[in-house]
Amino acid sequence: MIPIRVKVNAYEKALIFKDNELIRVLDKGNYWIHPMRKVVKYDITELFYHDIDISLLLQCEDLKARVETVEIADDEIGIQYKKGNFNRVLTPGTYVYWKSGISMKHEIVKLNEAEISSRAGHKLKSIPAVLKYMTYHTVENYEIAIEYVDGQINRKLKPGTYYYWKSAKNIVLKKIDMRAQQMEISGQELLTLDKAAVRMSLFATYKVVNINQALVETKDYAKQLYIALQLGLREYVGKYTLDQLLQNKTTIGPYIKAYVNEKAASIGLEMIDCGLRDIILPGDIKEIMNQVLVAEKKAQANTIMRREETASTRSLLNTAKLMADNDMLFKLKEMEYMEKIAERVGEITINGGGRIIDQLKELVGSK
């Protein structure tokens, strides 16, 4: 039988099979091969692939010496770099590469290790093919977080970005805002000591100071604080009549703050401020209070008017006594009045003889 000429080019390898058994690997060159042999050529820059199980093919020492094997377990992925750049993600399985081909590097990642270093994570998240295998969480500058791994507290996290592989482990981050926060208790219908119904709104400012108490030891710390504020407000309003409540409304905030302080500290919170926003009275009570206010203002106006009238009368009486005892003062007062009259008179006509001053005296009734 006539041999077959086989040419193996650069960047190629040829596998020679006899009865489906790999017996030889050919490098670059020209070869004469028995016609009953099967020849399969491979591009050494590509991944090696064959229908026969790779473990059987690797029993041939020629092939084993020329290839590199990468094993990816079920709980792993492989990140392949070609010429230093990302090429693709390798899922679980066996991968074979020609050693003399283009340089390939592989990074094996164990998904059950969960966390990725910040530097590597920042680099990998920009690769869409890798991003689907990972997740990341950002803790802002004003936040602190608690990391749970499979339902167990693992550690407390400071501000930053944290990267994780999507694996069998369940990673949960519970974050909390450490800035001052405001809560409003609005439209609370309450009864005063004298059974008057009022609606009140209260605001409170607080911040979290102990994340462990607030998140781990307490369920819904904000709701518990809300209830404590409600109870404090009810207790305060129930101790006073409506008039007392309105008179002492500036003391409500400090009282509620002192009332809630201990409860807030037990759930990891610190009270910063507390104050009354408004008091809303029922329509009938509001109308009665307006009437009382109008009556009070009228009474005050009458009192002021009577006081002024009394002072004016007393002043006139004192003046009259002084003029009765002093003729000169009487004359001066008379001249003052004459001056005021003259200011209002446009023209004075004098008839007959006599002195002008005497006629003026007769005009005003002087004796």
NUKOLBA-601952 format. One record per residue (C-alpha): residue in one letter; z, x, y. Coordinates in steps of 0.1 Angstrom, whole numbers, plus 5000, padded with zeros to 4 digits. Layout:
BEGIN
+---------+------+------+------+
| residuo |    Z |    X |    Y |
+---------+------+------+------+
|       A |    Z |    X |    Y |
...
+---------+------+------+------+
END
This chain:
BEGIN
+---------+------+------+------+
| residuo |    Z |    X |    Y |
+---------+------+------+------+
|       M | 5000 | 5000 | 5000 |
|       I | 4991 | 5013 | 5035 |
|       P | 5021 | 5020 | 5058 |
|       I | 5023 | 5002 | 5091 |
|       R | 5025 | 5021 | 5123 |
|       V | 5054 | 5011 | 5146 |
|       K | 5058 | 5024 | 5181 |
|       V | 5093 | 5022 | 5197 |
|       N | 5091 | 5024 | 5235 |
|       A | 5117 | 5037 | 5259 |
|       Y | 5146 | 5012 | 5264 |
|       E | 5139 | 4998 | 5229 |
|       K | 5154 | 4999 | 5195 |
|       A | 5139 | 4987 | 5162 |
|       L | 5158 | 4974 | 5132 |
|       I | 5143 | 4978 | 5097 |
|       F | 5152 | 4953 | 5071 |
|       K | 5146 | 4954 | 5033 |
|       D | 5151 | 4921 | 5016 |
|       N | 5170 | 4908 | 5046 |
|       E | 5194 | 4938 | 5045 |
|       L | 5195 | 4962 | 5075 |
|       I | 5187 | 4997 | 5063 |
|       R | 5178 | 5017 | 5094 |
|       V | 5176 | 5017 | 5132 |
|       L | 5147 | 5034 | 5149 |
|       D | 5150 | 5051 | 5184 |
|       K | 5121 | 5058 | 5208 |
|       G | 5091 | 5072 | 5189 |
|       N | 5062 | 5065 | 5166 |
|       Y | 5069 | 5056 | 5129 |
|       W | 5050 | 5047 | 5097 |
|       I | 5068 | 5019 | 5079 |
|       H | 5063 | 5004 | 5045 |
|       P | 5044 | 4971 | 5048 |
|       M | 5071 | 4953 | 5028 |
|       R | 5098 | 4961 | 5054 |
|       K | 5106 | 4937 | 5083 |
|       V | 5107 | 4953 | 5118 |
|       V | 5127 | 4936 | 5147 |
|       K | 5125 | 4952 | 5181 |
|       Y | 5153 | 4949 | 5208 |
|       D | 5154 | 4955 | 5245 |
|       I | 5185 | 4977 | 5249 |
|       T | 5192 | 4964 | 5284 |
|       E | 5199 | 4930 | 5269 |
|       L | 5227 | 4916 | 5247 |
|       F | 5222 | 4922 | 5210 |
|       Y | 5217 | 4890 | 5190 |
|       H | 5206 | 4882 | 5154 |
|       D | 5207 | 4853 | 5131 |
|       I | 5226 | 4873 | 5105 |
|       D | 5263 | 4876 | 5110 |
|       I | 5271 | 4906 | 5131 |
|       S | 5299 | 4918 | 5107 |
|       L | 5272 | 4922 | 5080 |
|       L | 5248 | 4940 | 5103 |
|       L | 5276 | 4964 | 5114 |
|       Q | 5279 | 4976 | 5078 |
|       C | 5248 | 4997 | 5086 |
|       E | 5261 | 5030 | 5100 |
|       D | 5229 | 5035 | 5121 |
|       L | 5236 | 5003 | 5140 |
|       K | 5273 | 5008 | 5142 |
|       A | 5268 | 5042 | 5159 |
|       R | 5244 | 5028 | 5185 |
|       V | 5263 | 4996 | 5197 |
|       E | 5295 | 4986 | 5214 |
|       T | 5314 | 4955 | 5203 |
|       V | 5335 | 4933 | 5225 |
|       E | 5358 | 4908 | 5209 |
|       I | 5370 | 4878 | 5229 |
|       A | 5399 | 4859 | 5213 |
|       D | 5405 | 4821 | 5217 |
|       D | 5431 | 4826 | 5245 |
|       E | 5410 | 4851 | 5264 |
|       I | 5379 | 4853 | 5286 |
|       G | 5358 | 4884 | 5294 |
|       I | 5345 | 4893 | 5328 |
|       Q | 5314 | 4914 | 5324 |
|       Y | 5302 | 4938 | 5351 |
|       K | 5267 | 4952 | 5351 |
|       K | 5261 | 4983 | 5372 |
|       G | 5295 | 4977 | 5388 |
|       N | 5287 | 4941 | 5399 |
|       F | 5298 | 4908 | 5383 |
|       N | 5273 | 4897 | 5357 |
|       R | 5289 | 4868 | 5338 |
|       V | 5319 | 4853 | 5320 |
|       L | 5323 | 4858 | 5283 |
|       T | 5339 | 4830 | 5263 |
|       P | 5356 | 4835 | 5230 |
|       G | 5334 | 4852 | 5204 |
|       T | 5319 | 4886 | 5195 |
|       Y | 5294 | 4904 | 5218 |
|       V | 5274 | 4935 | 5209 |
|       Y | 5257 | 4958 | 5234 |
|       W | 5235 | 4989 | 5230 |
|       K | 5254 | 5020 | 5241 |
|       S | 5223 | 5037 | 5255 |
|       G | 5213 | 5006 | 5276 |
|       I | 5224 | 4997 | 5311 |
|       S | 5261 | 5004 | 5317 |
|       M | 5283 | 4974 | 5310 |
|       K | 5320 | 4971 | 5316 |
|       H | 5342 | 4944 | 5304 |
|       E | 5376 | 4931 | 5316 |
|       I | 5395 | 4911 | 5290 |
|       V | 5418 | 4885 | 5306 |
|       K | 5446 | 4868 | 5286 |
|       L | 5448 | 4833 | 5299 |
|       N | 5483 | 4828 | 5286 |
|       E | 5496 | 4854 | 5311 |
|       A | 5489 | 4828 | 5338 |
|       E | 5493 | 4848 | 5370 |
|       I | 5466 | 4870 | 5386 |
|       S | 5475 | 4897 | 5411 |
|       S | 5468 | 4887 | 5447 |
|       R | 5442 | 4914 | 5452 |
|       A | 5423 | 4905 | 5420 |
|       G | 5426 | 4868 | 5426 |
|       H | 5412 | 4871 | 5461 |
|       K | 5382 | 4889 | 5448 |
|       L | 5376 | 4866 | 5418 |
|       K | 5379 | 4833 | 5436 |
|       S | 5347 | 4841 | 5454 |
|       I | 5328 | 4840 | 5421 |
|       P | 5320 | 4804 | 5412 |
|       A | 5316 | 4812 | 5374 |
|       V | 5352 | 4826 | 5374 |
|       L | 5367 | 4801 | 5398 |
|       K | 5365 | 4773 | 5372 |
|       Y | 5389 | 4793 | 5350 |
|       M | 5414 | 4798 | 5377 |
|       T | 5434 | 4780 | 5404 |
|       Y | 5453 | 4791 | 5434 |
|       H | 5480 | 4777 | 5457 |
|       T | 5488 | 4787 | 5493 |
|       V | 5524 | 4787 | 5507 |
|       E | 5522 | 4785 | 5545 |
|       N | 5543 | 4806 | 5568 |
|       Y | 5566 | 4777 | 5575 |
|       E | 5570 | 4768 | 5538 |
|       I | 5590 | 4780 | 5507 |
|       A | 5580 | 4769 | 5472 |
|       I | 5596 | 4768 | 5438 |
|       E | 5573 | 4777 | 5409 |
|       Y | 5577 | 4758 | 5376 |
|       V | 5562 | 4771 | 5344 |
|       D | 5560 | 4745 | 5316 |
|       G | 5586 | 4724 | 5334 |
|       Q | 5611 | 4753 | 5338 |
|       I | 5620 | 4769 | 5371 |
|       N | 5605 | 4804 | 5372 |
|       R | 5610 | 4817 | 5407 |
|       K | 5611 | 4811 | 5444 |
|       L | 5579 | 4819 | 5463 |
|       K | 5576 | 4832 | 5498 |
|       P | 5546 | 4825 | 5521 |
|       G | 5513 | 4838 | 5506 |
|       T | 5485 | 4828 | 5482 |
|       Y | 5492 | 4828 | 5445 |
|       Y | 5465 | 4829 | 5418 |
|       Y | 5467 | 4816 | 5382 |
|       W | 5445 | 4813 | 5352 |
|       K | 5440 | 4778 | 5339 |
|       S | 5457 | 4782 | 5305 |
|       A | 5480 | 4764 | 5281 |
|       K | 5508 | 4770 | 5306 |
|       N | 5514 | 4743 | 5331 |
|       I | 5520 | 4758 | 5365 |
|       V | 5534 | 4735 | 5392 |
|       L | 5544 | 4746 | 5428 |
|       K | 5568 | 4724 | 5447 |
|       K | 5567 | 4733 | 5484 |
|       I | 5590 | 4723 | 5512 |
|       D | 5585 | 4725 | 5550 |
|       M | 5613 | 4746 | 5566 |
|       R | 5605 | 4734 | 5601 |
|       A | 5626 | 4709 | 5620 |
|       Q | 5616 | 4674 | 5610 |
|       Q | 5622 | 4640 | 5626 |
|       M | 5632 | 4608 | 5609 |
|       E | 5633 | 4573 | 5625 |
|       I | 5654 | 4544 | 5615 |
|       S | 5637 | 4514 | 5632 |
|       G | 5644 | 4477 | 5635 |
|       Q | 5678 | 4476 | 5618 |
|       E | 5693 | 4441 | 5621 |
|       L | 5731 | 4445 | 5624 |
|       L | 5762 | 4424 | 5632 |
|       T | 5788 | 4435 | 5657 |
|       L | 5825 | 4428 | 5654 |
|       D | 5821 | 4395 | 5673 |
|       K | 5792 | 4385 | 5650 |
|       A | 5764 | 4391 | 5675 |
|       A | 5731 | 4400 | 5658 |
|       V | 5713 | 4430 | 5673 |
|       R | 5684 | 4451 | 5663 |
|       M | 5687 | 4489 | 5667 |
|       S | 5664 | 4520 | 5663 |
|       L | 5678 | 4554 | 5657 |
|       F | 5662 | 4589 | 5654 |
|       A | 5674 | 4620 | 5637 |
|       T | 5662 | 4656 | 5637 |
|       Y | 5670 | 4678 | 5607 |
|       K | 5657 | 4708 | 5587 |
|       V | 5659 | 4721 | 5551 |
|       V | 5682 | 4751 | 5548 |
|       N | 5687 | 4752 | 5510 |
|       I | 5655 | 4746 | 5490 |
|       N | 5674 | 4747 | 5457 |
|       Q | 5697 | 4719 | 5467 |
|       A | 5669 | 4699 | 5484 |
|       L | 5643 | 4701 | 5456 |
|       V | 5661 | 4710 | 5424 |
|       E | 5695 | 4693 | 5426 |
|       T | 5684 | 4663 | 5447 |
|       K | 5658 | 4636 | 5440 |
|       D | 5640 | 4626 | 5472 |
|       Y | 5663 | 4642 | 5498 |
|       A | 5645 | 4624 | 5527 |
|       K | 5653 | 4590 | 5512 |
|       Q | 5689 | 4599 | 5507 |
|       L | 5692 | 4611 | 5543 |
|       Y | 5676 | 4578 | 5555 |
|       I | 5702 | 4558 | 5535 |
|       A | 5731 | 4579 | 5549 |
|       L | 5718 | 4573 | 5585 |
|       Q | 5716 | 4535 | 5578 |
|       L | 5752 | 4534 | 5565 |
|       G | 5765 | 4554 | 5594 |
|       L | 5748 | 4531 | 5619 |
|       R | 5761 | 4499 | 5601 |
|       E | 5797 | 4513 | 5601 |
|       Y | 5796 | 4522 | 5638 |
|       V | 5782 | 4488 | 5649 |
|       G | 5806 | 4468 | 5628 |
|       K | 5836 | 4484 | 5646 |
|       Y | 5827 | 4471 | 5681 |
|       T | 5820 | 4439 | 5700 |
|       L | 5787 | 4435 | 5717 |
|       D | 5801 | 4444 | 5751 |
|       Q | 5819 | 4475 | 5737 |
|       L | 5787 | 4485 | 5719 |
|       L | 5767 | 4483 | 5751 |
|       Q | 5793 | 4502 | 5770 |
|       N | 5796 | 4530 | 5744 |
|       K | 5760 | 4533 | 5734 |
|       T | 5758 | 4570 | 5744 |
|       T | 5784 | 4578 | 5717 |
|       I | 5764 | 4564 | 5689 |
|       G | 5742 | 4595 | 5683 |
|       P | 5771 | 4620 | 5681 |
|       Y | 5791 | 4596 | 5658 |
|       I | 5762 | 4592 | 5634 |
|       K | 5755 | 4630 | 5634 |
|       A | 5791 | 4637 | 5625 |
|       Y | 5791 | 4609 | 5599 |
|       V | 5759 | 4623 | 5581 |
|       N | 5767 | 4660 | 5584 |
|       E | 5786 | 4663 | 5552 |
|       K | 5761 | 4643 | 5531 |
|       A | 5732 | 4663 | 5546 |
|       A | 5749 | 4696 | 5538 |
|       S | 5754 | 4685 | 5501 |
|       I | 5716 | 4680 | 5497 |
|       G | 5705 | 4712 | 5515 |
|       L | 5699 | 4698 | 5549 |
|       E | 5712 | 4706 | 5584 |
|       M | 5714 | 4679 | 5611 |
|       I | 5701 | 4691 | 5644 |
|       D | 5703 | 4660 | 5666 |
|       C | 5708 | 4623 | 5664 |
|       G | 5704 | 4596 | 5690 |
|       L | 5699 | 4559 | 5698 |
|       R | 5663 | 4550 | 5707 |
|       D | 5669 | 4513 | 5717 |
|       I | 5690 | 4482 | 5713 |
|       I | 5671 | 4448 | 5711 |
|       L | 5692 | 4417 | 5718 |
|       P | 5682 | 4381 | 5707 |
|       G | 5665 | 4360 | 5733 |
|       D | 5695 | 4336 | 5739 |
|       I | 5720 | 4365 | 5743 |
|       K | 5696 | 4383 | 5766 |
|       E | 5692 | 4352 | 5788 |
|       I | 5730 | 4347 | 5790 |
|       M | 5735 | 4384 | 5799 |
|       N | 5709 | 4381 | 5826 |
|       Q | 5727 | 4351 | 5841 |
|       V | 5760 | 4370 | 5840 |
|       L | 5744 | 4400 | 5857 |
|       V | 5729 | 4378 | 5885 |
|       A | 5763 | 4361 | 5890 |
|       E | 5781 | 4395 | 5892 |
|       K | 5756 | 4408 | 5917 |
|       K | 5759 | 4376 | 5939 |
|       A | 5797 | 4380 | 5938 |
|       Q | 5794 | 4416 | 5948 |
|       A | 5771 | 4406 | 5977 |
|       N | 5795 | 4379 | 5989 |
|       T | 5824 | 4404 | 5987 |
|       I | 5805 | 4429 | 6008 |
|       M | 5795 | 4403 | 6034 |
|       R | 5831 | 4391 | 6038 |
|       R | 5844 | 4427 | 6041 |
|       E | 5819 | 4434 | 6068 |
|       E | 5827 | 4402 | 6087 |
|       T | 5864 | 4410 | 6086 |
|       A | 5858 | 4445 | 6099 |
|       S | 5836 | 4432 | 6127 |
|       T | 5862 | 4406 | 6137 |
|       R | 5890 | 4432 | 6136 |
|       S | 5869 | 4455 | 6159 |
|       L | 5863 | 4427 | 6184 |
|       L | 5900 | 4419 | 6184 |
|       N | 5909 | 4455 | 6191 |
|       T | 5884 | 4456 | 6220 |
|       A | 5898 | 4424 | 6236 |
|       K | 5933 | 4438 | 6235 |
|       L | 5923 | 4470 | 6252 |
|       M | 5904 | 4452 | 6279 |
|       A | 5933 | 4428 | 6286 |
|       D | 5956 | 4458 | 6292 |
|       N | 5931 | 4479 | 6313 |
|       D | 5911 | 4464 | 6342 |
|       M | 5889 | 4495 | 6345 |
|       L | 5879 | 4492 | 6309 |
|       F | 5871 | 4455 | 6315 |
|       K | 5849 | 4465 | 6345 |
|       L | 5831 | 4491 | 6324 |
|       K | 5824 | 4466 | 6296 |
|       E | 5812 | 4442 | 6322 |
|       M | 5787 | 4468 | 6336 |
|       E | 5776 | 4475 | 6300 |
|       Y | 5767 | 4439 | 6295 |
|       M | 5750 | 4437 | 6329 |
|       E | 5729 | 4467 | 6318 |
|       K | 5718 | 4449 | 6286 |
|       I | 5710 | 4418 | 6305 |
|       A | 5690 | 4437 | 6331 |
|       E | 5669 | 4452 | 6303 |
|       R | 5658 | 4417 | 6293 |
|       V | 5652 | 4404 | 6329 |
|       G | 5618 | 4410 | 6344 |
|       E | 5626 | 4399 | 6379 |
|       I | 5658 | 4389 | 6399 |
|       T | 5655 | 4367 | 6431 |
|       I | 5684 | 4366 | 6456 |
|       N | 5686 | 4338 | 6482 |
|       G | 5707 | 4336 | 6513 |
|       G | 5728 | 4362 | 6529 |
|       G | 5756 | 4382 | 6515 |
|       R | 5759 | 4414 | 6496 |
|       I | 5738 | 4418 | 6465 |
|       I | 5767 | 4429 | 6443 |
|       D | 5787 | 4398 | 6452 |
|       Q | 5758 | 4375 | 6443 |
|       L | 5755 | 4393 | 6410 |
|       K | 5791 | 4387 | 6404 |
|       E | 5786 | 4350 | 6411 |
|       L | 5756 | 4350 | 6387 |
|       V | 5777 | 4362 | 6357 |
|       G | 5808 | 4342 | 6367 |
|       S | 5830 | 4370 | 6380 |
|       K | 5861 | 4361 | 6398 |
+---------+------+------+------+
END
